Amino acid sequence: MRDLFEHDDETSVASGRSFAVGLLCGAAVGAALGLMFAPQTGVKTRRDLRRGADRLSRQAMKIYDNASDTVEQLAERGAEVLDRTKEVAKDVASRIRT
């Protein structure tokens, strides 16, 4: 009876992965069926999809540009901090020598 309630960690991970894969496959099939049975024509659906893809592309570019700017600013600040740290270290070393 105790064997029924004991779970192996590997089995739990595998079943979690299987569930995730099944969920993604189900979502893809659902999306495809929704597009196939949509009440608008294929031309309108493709136009809407194209507009949505364009909108997502613009948003992704904005996010990328912002992230790139942020990384650049962080790198500059890091270089400034490193330069200051070197100066302080040289000052401390010269004081120790004297």
N, C-alpha and C positions, 0 to 999 in steps of 0.2 A: 504494500500500500504506500509506503514511504517513497518508492521509486516514482510514483505518479506526480509527486509534488516537487521532486528535485529537478533542477534545470541546469544544464551545462551552459557555461558562458558562451562557448563557441556556437552552440545551437541557437541561443538567444540572438547573437549577432547576425547569424545567417538568416534567421527568420525575419529580423528587422530589415535586412538588406532586401530580402525577397518582397517584403511588404512595400518598401520604397520603390522598387522596380515595378511592381504591379500597379502602384498608385500612379507613377509616371506614365506607364503604358495606357492605363485607363483614362488619364487626362488627355493624352494625345488622341486616342480613339474618340473620346467625347468631343474634342475640339474639331476633329475632322468631320464627324457626323453633324455637328452643329453647323459647320460651313456648308455641307452638302444639302441640308434641309432648310437653309435660311430662306426667308420669304422674299429676298431680293435677287435680282439677276446676278449672274456670274460676273458681268462687267462691273456692276456696282460693288460687289464683294471684293473683287480684285483691286478696284480703285480705293476702297476703304482700307484694305490690307496694305496697299502701297503707301497711302497717307500715314497710316499707323507706323509702318516701318520707317518712313522718313522722319516722323516725329521722334521715334525712339532713337534713331541715328543722331539727330540733332542733340537730344538730351545726353546721349552717351558722349558725344564730342564735348559738350559743355562740362560734363563731369570729368572727363579726361583732362581737359584744359585746366580746370580748377585744381585737380589733383597734381598735375604737372607743375603748376605755379607754386602750390604748397610745398611740394618736394624741393623745388628750386630754392624757395625761401628758407626752408629748414636746412638745406645744405649750406647756404650762405651763412646762416646763423651759427651752424656747427663750426664752420671755418673760422668765424670771428671768435667764438669761444675757444677754439684750439689755439689761435694766435695769442689771445689774452692769457691763456693758461701757460703757454710757452714763455711769455714775458714774465709772468709771476714766478715761474719756476727758475728762470735765469736770475731774477732779482733775489730770490731766496737762496739760490746756490752761491751767488756772489756775497751775500751777507754772511753765509755760513763760513765761507773761506776767510773772511776778514775778522 
